[in-house]
Amino acid sequence: MEKEWAGTTYGNAWMHRWLIRMLRYIDVRVLYAFTAIFVIPVCLLVNPAGGIIYRYFRKQHGYGPLKSAIKTYQNHYQFSQVVIDKFATYAGKTFRMEIEGAEHFQQLARGVESFVMLSSHIGNYEIAGYTLSSDQKPINALVFFGEKAFVMNNRSKLFADTNTRMIPIRPDMGHLFEIDQALQNGEIVSMPADRLLGSQKKLLIPFLNDTAAFPYGPFSIATIRGLNVLAVHVMKQSTRTYKIYVTPLSYNREAPRQQQIQELAQQYVAEVERMVKLYPTQWYNYFEFWKDDEC
Amino acid sequence: MEELILELKEQIIEVLNLEELTPEDIDPKAPLFGAGGLGLDSIDALELIVLLEKRYGIRLASAAEGKSIFTSVENIAQYVSQNRKK
């Protein structure tokens, strides 16, 4: 299986509109229950992701067969919840946010220097964009170019109120110029750091009892101008509550470039590992993350 | 121009960590990106953008401009010699 994400939210525009309309009138828990009973069992039967996640629990967490099977179901259920929550946000609903390490974000946001926020496909990162924002510095979020227009339009509408704009990854390198421009202007750049998007260059890093390939790009971009870097992860706590973890990452800025990149990547991956150990069912990379020819 | 081409090759090897290469291995006319040349990709392009800015004081305005300049070492050298501020 190609180690790359298709890059788009499942479903067509009609389904997304229908979902948003429904969520204006009904509680998210009604949809949670519907997906738990009718959607997830079918998904687990027809979708190969079930096997991938089962192996993730067996190998990366060392769970037994029964516990892994139960956790696989919970993982799919939690993923459906964060998707529903995303559309609930588009429908105007809000969630309670707890923030750990907000002072790190605020301190950097007050400064003149630009900085980078790294995230992964765990929890519900998008929902952070509606909470973690700065009046002083615009946030530039790198997103996949192939995402559906309907989803992008809804994100844009919500992000417009939070001084956030999206930079889609383009085949013509245009996104790199936009990122570089934003970093030169003292702005914030937010990037996913767990999937190969655009560039295929990768770093092999020890992660959850094995070695996994992480993208080279985000760590290269962050260190190229010696910028401050925050790891930002947003994990679901309960039906209506998320917790945002903001963790500063450090690297030796005097070291040779490759060492800086490696150091930063290792620190970031250690933080992802900490999160995934705290919230093992909120891992949403539905491809063979640890299966790589070079691993 | 020969001197600048050599300097650029050395810089490219250093910033892109192409330790297995020497300046002699890089054909100044060969394409930098894609098959048949150095096989660089978009992240390498960003390194080159910052290299031009830091070392020669050149700020590229757009992706299209970058694409037309980063075709070969010879082409970059030509652009640098005409636009350098350092």
Boltz contact constraints between the chains, C-beta under 6 A:
constraints:
  - contact:
      token1: [A, 172]
      token2: [B, 63]
      max_distance: 6.0
  - contact:
      token1: [A, 173]
      token2: [B, 42]
      max_distance: 6.0
  - contact:
      token1: [A, 173]
      token2: [B, 45]
      max_distance: 6.0
  - contact:
      token1: [A, 173]
      token2: [B, 63]
      max_distance: 6.0
  - contact:
      token1: [A, 174]
      token2: [B, 63]
      max_distance: 6.0
  - contact:
      token1: [A, 176]
      token2: [B, 42]
      max_distance: 6.0
  - contact:
      token1: [A, 176]
      token2: [B, 46]
      max_distance: 6.0
  - contact:
      token1: [A, 177]
      token2: [B, 63]
      max_distance: 6.0
  - contact:
      token1: [A, 180]
      token2: [B, 49]
      max_distance: 6.0
  - contact:
      token1: [A, 198]
      token2: [B, 42]
      max_distance: 6.0
  - contact:
      token1: [A, 199]
      token2: [B, 41]
      max_distance: 6.0
  - contact:
      token1: [A, 199]
      token2: [B, 42]
      max_distance: 6.0
  - contact:
      token1: [A, 199]
      token2: [B, 43]
      max_distance: 6.0
  - contact:
      token1: [A, 201]
      token2: [B, 43]
      max_distance: 6.0
  - contact:
      token1: [A, 217]
      token2: [B, 43]
      max_distance: 6.0
  - contact:
      token1: [A, 220]
      token2: [B, 43]
      max_distance: 6.0
  - contact:
      token1: [A, 224]
      token2: [B, 50]
      max_distance: 6.0
  - contact:
      token1: [A, 258]
      token2: [B, 17]
      max_distance: 6.0
